[in-house]
Amino acid sequence: MLNNKTARRVLLALVLTFTFSMCNFQFIKVEGEKPLVVCTTTVLSSIVRDLAGDKVKIDVIASPAVCPAHYDVKPSDVEAFKEAELILMHGFEPWVSELKQASGSAAPVVKIKGSWNNPEALKKLYSEVSQVLSQNLGINLSMKLKSCLRSIEEVNSWLKNFANKNSFKGKPVACMMFQKGYINFLGFKVVAVYPPPETVSAKQYESIIKNMTENHAVLVVDNMQSGSELGKKIASETGAVEIALSNFPGTAPKLNNMTEVMKWNAEKIAEALETAEVRGELNNAIKKVEEWRTATFAASIIAIIELIVLAALILRRRR
């Protein structure tokens, strides 16, 4: 039998062994967990997903249906920030600092600046996000980045061919400022640009109508996340067709990233342009009918006058 001193030593050794094993188990468990990357928008979350795939967990804050600058934070957003190992934002989200402070998060917040609604701008964002993930999480994404950039370039070619096939080049349009880069890329002639609807003054509105009318603009291109009431009003006053495009993935089925959004937007524009052309042809036909009616009416009046004059001459001769 073991004496008391020896028994205590054995018990202590067992406790230490168990404790060390548990600590080692916890260490391995934490090390094996995927890092959580919190993204403020679906633009950033889609880029992280395309690049890192299942190497990370992703949480997105703002709904793609609203402008991120006007997003109202929820209690669950505080928890997401608290658990994050990396937070990505664009730089125009005023609520990020509020969430960071409320959550007590120690995660680095990285601003991914720049536009994203044309292929060249989007490639820059993919490259920057890849670098940020590598620096902060130690993930090598060089091969995946090349694949993503190649896919964007393929969409770039598709968009150019689609724009050429549907005769986008030179067509006069007005657009919301957040869609200007994309509309310019497609080759349209932008004759008027307007800021977020709530900031448009009466003077700006008059200028938009004037420029559209003088240049015979056929489309008004709204930004879906900014609202479409103003665009519809402008279109009704100028006879143009209004179309609302998305600037964020997730606003419709199968729009998983910005390349898919760009193609979807292009197809919507082609449909709207076709409607505008049909409407234009109809208006021209109506105008010609009105001109014909006017001409016919004038000719009838002239014929009647000629008959009256002729009748008067006949009566004179008889006298």
RAJOVEN-V828402 format. One line per field, one symbol per residue. ss: DSSP state (2 for helix, 1 for strand, 0 for the rest). A space follows every 50 residues. Layout:
# RAJOVEN-V828402
ss->???
This chain:
# RAJOVEN-V828402
ss->00022222222222222222222222222222001111100222222222 22222111110000000222000022222222200111100000022222 22200001111000000022222222222222222220000222222222 22222222222222200000011111222222222000111111002220 02222222222222200011111222002222222222001111100000 00000002222222222222222222222222222222222222222222 2222222222222222220
